[in-house]
Amino acid sequence: MITGSILFVIGMILFPLPVPFGLPVMVVGMLMMLKASNKVKRHLIRLSDKNQHTRKVWNKLKVYRRSQKSAKAIRNK
C-alpha cells in the first residue's frame, strides 16, 4: 500500500508537467492501493455513490454486462 501511495503522489506531481507520465503513474498507484486495502475500496465506493454521474455510469455498465452475459448464455445453448 505504501508503494501505491508513493506512486500516486509521484503521478500527481508529474501530472501538470508536459510529459505524459503523470496519469499512468497515478492509475498504477491507485490500482496498487485498491488491491492492497479494503479501506481504500470502501472509500472509493462511497465517493462514487455520492456522485450522481458516476452512479449513472455504473448502472449503464451493469446493464451492459448483464446483456453480454445473457448473449453468451444464448450462444452457448
Secondary structure, 3 states (H helix, E strand, C coil): CHHHHHHHHHHHHHCCCCCCCHHHHHHHHHHHHHHHCHHHHHHHHHHHHHCHHHHHHHHHHHHHHHHHHHHHHHHHC
